[in-house]
Amino acid sequence: MLWIAIRAHAGEKFRTAAGLPLSYVVPCNYVRVVRDGRRINRSLTRTNFAKALSAVPAERPSDIKDRQVSGYTWAIL
């Protein structure tokens, strides 16, 4: 269910904990973050989100700091 929700919200606007805007695309089984019209050179895997979900609700990105690019992972979750 989580991955279905992540795919469904691709292209929407999100904000990091610092208030920076971002969106994302889901080309396959990973997420590519888009900031300021540019794709960030990091992929967030489907597994990354599944593992981060165990820490939800997380009040801030540092609550899931063991996940890939925790600030973006937190914003999307």
N, C-alpha and C positions, 0 to 999 in steps of 0.2 A: 504493500500500500504506500509506503514512503516514497519509493521510486516513481510510482505513478503520479503522486502529488508533485514531486520535484519536476518531472517532465511537463506536467500540466501548467506549471507556473513559469516555465522558461520564457524569457523575453520580458517579464514583468520587472518593475523597478523595486530594488531593495536598498537598504542602507546598512553599513557596517556600524559597529558600536560607536565609532568616532563620527558617524554621520555621513560618511562618504558614499555616494550613490554607486550602484552596480546593477547589472543584470547578468543573465547567463544564457548559454545555449547548451543543448544536450545532443551532441552529434551521435552518440552511441550509448555505451554504458559508463559514461563519464560526463562531468560538467566542465565547461570552459567559461570562466568568469570574464565579463566584458566591463571595462571601466573606461570612461571618457572615449567611447567608440572603438577601443582597442581590446583585443583579446589578451588576457594575462597569460603568460607562458607557463602555466601550471594547470594540470588536469586534476579534478577532484573526482575520485572514483565512487562508484555506486557503493562499494564496501566501506569507504570512508564515512559516508553518511549513515550507513547501517550501524557502524560502531559508535559514531557520535550520538546517535539516538539514545543509547543507553545512559547518557549523561543529561538528557533533557528532562525537566526544564533546566536549562543553563542560563544563569543571569548575565554572564559575560563570556567573551571568547576564551578567556583564561581557564574557564571551567572545562573546556574541551581541548586544552593546549596540546594534547597528545595526538590530535587529528591533523591531517594535512591542511595547511593554510587555515588555521582555526578561525580567524576573523571572517573569512568568506563562508566557511562552513556554518558558523554560528548565524550569520546574517540570513543565509538561505533556509536554515532550519527554523 
